[in-house]
Amino acid sequence: MSGVFRISGRSVLAAAGAIVGCLAIALGAQAAGTRADVLKVRLGGDRTETRIVVDLDKAATGKIASNGQEDLRVVMNLPGVSVDNELQGAGLGLVKAWVVDNGPGGARLRVDLAGEAVIKRRFLLPPADGVPNYRYVIDLAARDPAKVKAAAKSDARFISAPVKSVKAALPLKKVVVIDAGHGGKDPGTKGVEGNEKDVTLAAAKSLKSQLEKTGRYKVVMTRETDVYVDHAVRVQIARRADADLFISLHADSGSDPSLRGASVYTLADRATGRSAKFVSKDDWFMQAGTHGDHGVSTILLDLTQRMTRNRSATFAEVLLDRISDHQPLLRRSHREAGLAVLLAPDVPAVLLEMGFLTNSADEAVLRDPAKRGRLMGSVVDAIDDYFGQTTRLASN
């Protein structure tokens, strides 16, 4: 495992010149609408160097979303690739746990690292030597091999292991970003007993606490105190966190004090063009056109946005069904708008209007800790339902 290829958060380098042909085949397949399928995932090696092998039925290319330097998590997008059901397993060597699921625009491999490591190389192998399928290979190397070798002398767990498939399940946590609307200089709407910014922050904290108690989620808050956070920054927080879901909490207002009820907003189709300001040339769907074919990048961006909107709409319906047990809904409860916090092209997002602060009954629910907690509990139930797809473990 020699010949290190350095990969930073802002660059993706080819593993070898011989691989270019395979990548070109993969891009051509994506442009033609042919998708590859993940067959299985295999791990081999030890705590010094670990190899991840993703078996595919067709050629594919990978794009790094996170290289593990910030939070011990490697995230690799596989555009044009799909997986029938979520694959996941326990780790080996430098890998603590892994999961492959369908992200916007393609499959996504997420790896929790057992220690500090770097991506040493990655490449695609075509069918050969009796192996009938393609293999996308990622080699990890310990950042400090000397430290690992020293620890190995006193810990038998560091003994190297042969390449093998992983069968035991150890799910990675889904990342949920909670956005408490308004804050600081932006008070939001005003109720009889106070401002919207205080209600949204209290609700966000309750939701965070309940999600973390399940042990199934990693929760990121856009704000945890009474501060103002720009809308664009809120979107960037979700993208940097590689979020699986973004929920913005708000309280409504109306001129008629009898008007009450919750509603959920998702991004309108007419507003998708505004997402371009959050797209970087280093995003995997833009880098797909590495051979000068900008059309491939455009197609993948469009597919990413469509999948994101579809997933947002799916969650919105699940959310409305759950919260209706604790809060009445507006007659047209699922709405579309070009709201700035919903503009991430690759993060499913909703804005929940929890009720009207201009209505005494709704405000009473949102101000009462117990009632507010039950309402946020129904949001937790909706999140569980949304992520509650059947899990299939990897097998030989």
Buried (B, 14 or more C-beta within 10 A) or exposed (E): EEEEBEBEBEEBEBBEEEBBEBBBBBBBBBBEEEBBBBBBBBBBBBBBBBBBBBBBBBBBBBBBBBBBBEBBBBBBBBBBBEBEEBBBBBBBBBBBBBBBBBBBBBBBBBBBBBBBBBBBBBBBBBEEEEEEBBBBBBBBBBBEEEEBEEEBEEEEEBEBEEEEBBEEBBBBBBBBBBBBBBBEEBBBBEBEEEBBBBBBBBBBBBBBEBBBEEEBBBBBBBBEEBBEBEBEEBBBBBBBBBBBBBBBBBBBBEEEEEBBBBBBBBBBEEBBEBBEEBBEEBBBBBBBBBEEBEEBBBBBBBBBBBBBBEBBBEBBBBBBBBBBEBBBBBEEBBBBEBBBBBBBBBBBBBBBBBBBBBBBBBBBBBBEEEBBBBBBBBBBBBBBBBBEEEEEBBEE
